[in-house]
């Protein structure tokens, strides 16, 4: 498919796949195995250990028992028990309380579908059209569509591609399927149910960018999603041109520079910016990292045209967004809605109470809480409220504030403290302190600390960790005294 010369990845890029393979075989990583792998790759043992230890789902001793979910939607359910094994969200928030391994995403949990979640024929018509248009015209079509990345940052996709192309070759392309935000399961839905749609978008990106290497990086626990993707890949026109990597956990792994470090066989922590990945990313190459939902949208745009995409959504935010809705609703699942749809309408459609007892957590541990009287807000990129609630990756957990809000705020603060990778001091020290302040009722001290986290942390995890705390205190300060 790609006419670009293939780029031979350095040997250390085999580190993560070998660690994952060994972990699967034995259920944990022992010292001897990591040392053996390091020697095999000709890299320092200390660096191999450092990389392995940064993956929160690797075990370094045998573990027994079944994983049960510690995520918010599950912990709100009667019958939920504190997990005995370390486990964050199990990404089955639509069937709480979840336990055990991941299962294929159920079709019936697609509560509302739009162009991305609707059945997609397997004619590869979008790929064919991209070929006929040629890279330059296909990129212009994408630009006209106004697509912005669906990973959470909403950066214009065509501008990202152009920025990488302007740096020259070789360049790298990475599909970010490391969906790791608690309460978000829409990429799993796309990969399980519509893998051809995602693959077609990826193939179109390969046509336009002519990458020297293309990698699909799929969450390590998302077994059914990875299996569906790999099956579809094997039957696709881009079979043989895409390397599949699997992660090993951690919220911060979804951050694109942490993901690149993981592929490079390094500690999976964010890199300082600049340079941006489009300037110097994977092994120094200009690198485009796009999310699963973004690639699905690329497929639709090239198949149907930019104008068809722009018929959906708003002038400034065209297209649809897939929300993952869970918590105190009778119809949890994924809802693909045009941008600009009112958030409150989706919650009511999902069976939320929709009255003053309702609170929403929007944007997960990096987002914030929203009272019902502010929920009639259009679903658009950015924040719903300055204290933290935002669209982000599209997670919406519906809460009953009278009973849930304190626990939910503490759960989010604890999660951020646990997931801090420790690379920078403001987040490493500040996130646990934020939890302590909230838990002990020393809420008057929160603002100053939150400012430090927000402005001095290296990546989004630390910068946005104050959101759930600040928003909970803004609207429900009474429950923390
Ligand atoms: S902000 Fe937190 S997660 Fe991000 S690099 Fe710093 S310590 Fe790591």
Boltz pocket constraint, residues with backbone or C-beta under 6 A from the ligand:
constraints:
  - pocket:
      binder: B
      contacts: [[A, 252], [A, 269], [A, 270], [A, 419], [A, 420], [A, 421], [A, 422], [A, 423], [A, 424], [A, 425], [A, 427], [A, 428], [A, 457], [A, 458], [A, 459], [A, 460], [A, 461], [A, 462], [A, 463]]
      max_distance: 6.0
